[in-house]
Amino acid sequence: MAAPPVASNPFAAQQADLADLAARSRLRALAPRRGVDFASNDYLGLAASEALRAAAADALARGVPIGSGGSRLLRGNHPEHEALEAEAAAFYGSQAALFLPSGFVANTALFATLPQRGDLVVHDALIHASVHEGLRLGRAEAVAAAHNEVTAFEDALVAWRRRGGRGRAWLAVESLYSMDGDTAPLAALAALAERHEAILVVDEAHATGVFGPGGRGLAAACDGRPYVVTLRTGGKALGAEGALLCGPRSMTEHLVNRARGFIFSTAPSPLMAAVLRAALRLCAADDWRRAALRQLVAHAAQRLGPLGALTQGTQIMPLVLGDDARTMALAARLQAAGYDVRGIRPPTVPAGSARLRISLTLNADAAAIDGLAEVLAAARGQAAA
């Protein structure tokens, strides 16, 4: 039998796709970190801190292994995982917590597993991509609600019930939106969930460590309620890695038994669990870090707001430019001047809303913000001329 013909270019389709992305100024590429940090999510400057280095060294000295060696349902479960989950549940006031490798994995596992066939998930139109991935894998019906419009969430619930919906309703939101810097009306959403006997899932990825008493986040007032599930990530303000799903024990037990992203994945590093435990304690004790960040946010609002950055009282200040090519050109100019600001384009953000995502962290100071403002003002002035 003759061998099948060998394609001259087996990845021609992929190359054509890359060429199309490049033509639309949407081609992504990995770039090294350089310049002053206005791009990361290391909001409290903990990632390279001596405090977390010491926590890692102490854990290694205690014999905590680097790798887990398997899934947690096999031999990968370690006392550090369980200690982290117990401390996180106590810290956030929930019945239980489950440690997963990342926020993306946690959201995907949650929405692929917990909502059942016949349920409805109403999610904010700007919800994280990881939620969409979980919904794609799950069995529940899903519908988007206009961003931060509580009435739109309720209208979707009412319309579903009128069509005969009999399952459980789920509301999915972020407490702080990572590309816009605005916050969700959590009190109104919690009241809506209680009124309709729905489950409210709050992604606290960008609020954890930054807001709330002890850095417990914007959803701290909702913690412990039986219809509330929260996601707290370890790889942003906490400076470590992984994610914690906090809520009723029946939720975590169901994920352990049914979530494929948990069951069939190698367990997170026990060393990272130990470091994240230390990060939680630091977060609770070091309110000065949040105070310092608030001062930077206020200073940046004065300097960057007049230049077009959206200032909404949070550490994320987007400058929406609209055009993809213009956005990336301005980002490159800022980077060349020593300020690491990244351009964000569709599909990460809606079409026509390409932007510079200016992220404030304790890795920069007021002088760096002033320098960024000066370069940005000069660049925009030349563009307008």
Rosetta blueprint (number, residue, H / E / L):
1 M L
2 A L
3 A L
4 P L
5 P L
6 V L
7 A L
8 S L
9 N L
10 P L
11 F L
12 A H
13 A H
14 Q H
15 Q H
16 A H
17 D H
18 L H
19 A H
20 D H
21 L H
22 A H
23 A H
24 R L
25 S L
26 R L
27 L L
28 R L
29 A L
30 L L
31 A L
32 P L
33 R L
34 R L
35 G L
36 V E
37 D E
38 F L
39 A L
40 S L
41 N L
42 D L
43 Y L
44 L L
45 G L
46 L L
47 A L
48 A L
49 S L
50 E H
51 A H
52 L H
53 R H
54 A H
55 A H
56 A H
57 A H
58 D H
59 A H
60 L H
61 A H
62 R L
63 G L
64 V L
65 P L
66 I L
67 G L
68 S L
69 G L
70 G L
71 S L
72 R L
73 L L
74 L L
75 R L
76 G L
77 N L
78 H L
79 P H
80 E H
81 H H
82 E H
83 A H
84 L H
85 E H
86 A H
87 E H
88 A H
89 A H
90 A H
91 F H
92 Y H
93 G L
94 S L
95 Q L
96 A E
97 A E
98 L E
99 F E
100 L E
101 P L
102 S L
103 G H
104 F H
105 V H
106 A H
107 N H
108 T H
109 A H
110 L H
111 F H
112 A H
113 T H
114 L L
115 P L
116 Q L
117 R L
118 G L
119 D L
120 L E
121 V E
122 V E
123 H E
124 D E
125 A L
126 L L
127 I L
128 H L
129 A H
130 S H
131 V H
132 H H
133 E H
134 G H
135 L H
136 R H
137 L H
138 G L
139 R L
140 A L
141 E E
142 A E
143 V E
144 A E
145 A E
146 A L
147 H L
148 N L
149 E L
150 V H
151 T H
152 A H
153 F H
154 E H
155 D H
156 A H
157 L H
158 V H
159 A H
160 W H
161 R H
162 R H
163 R L
164 G L
165 G L
166 R L
167 G L
168 R L
169 A E
170 W E
171 L E
172 A E
173 V E
174 E E
175 S L
176 L E
177 Y L
178 S L
179 M L
180 D L
181 G L
182 D L
183 T E
184 A L
185 P L
186 L H
187 A H
188 A H
189 L H
190 A H
191 A H
192 L H
193 A H
194 E H
195 R H
196 H L
197 E L
198 A L
199 I E
200 L E
201 V E
202 V E
203 D E
204 E L
205 A L
206 H L
207 A L
208 T L
209 G L
210 V L
211 F L
212 G L
213 P H
214 G H
215 G H
216 R L
217 G L
218 L L
219 A L
220 A H
221 A H
222 C H
223 D L
224 G L
225 R L
226 P L
227 Y L
228 V E
229 V E
230 T E
231 L E
232 R E
233 T E
234 G L
235 G L
236 K L
237 A L
238 L L
239 G L
240 A L
241 E L
242 G L
243 A E
244 L E
245 L E
246 C E
247 G E
248 P L
249 R H
250 S H
251 M H
252 T H
253 E H
254 H H
255 L H
256 V H
257 N H
258 R H
259 A L
260 R H
261 G H
262 F H
263 I H
264 F L
265 S L
266 T L
267 A L
268 P L
269 S L
270 P H
271 L H
272 M H
273 A H
274 A H
275 V H
276 L H
277 R H
278 A H
279 A H
280 L H
281 R H
282 L H
283 C H
284 A H
285 A H
286 D L
287 D H
288 W H
289 R H
290 R H
291 A H
292 A H
293 L H
294 R H
295 Q H
296 L H
297 V H
298 A H
299 H H
300 A H
301 A H
302 Q H
303 R H
304 L H
305 G H
306 P H
307 L H
308 G L
309 A L
310 L L
311 T L
312 Q L
313 G L
314 T L
315 Q L
316 I E
317 M E
318 P E
319 L E
320 V E
321 L E
322 G E
323 D L
324 D H
325 A H
326 R H
327 T H
328 M H
329 A H
330 L H
331 A H
332 A H
333 R H
334 L H
335 Q H
336 A H
337 A L
338 G L
339 Y E
340 D E
341 V L
342 R E
343 G E
344 I E
345 R L
346 P L
347 P L
348 T L
349 V L
350 P L
351 A L
352 G L
353 S L
354 A E
355 R E
356 L E
357 R E
358 I E
359 S E
360 L L
361 T L
362 L L
363 N L
364 A L
365 D L
366 A H
367 A H
368 A H
369 I H
370 D H
371 G H
372 L H
373 A H
374 E H
375 V H
376 L H
377 A H
378 A H
379 A H
380 R H
381 G H
382 Q H
383 A H
384 A H
385 A L
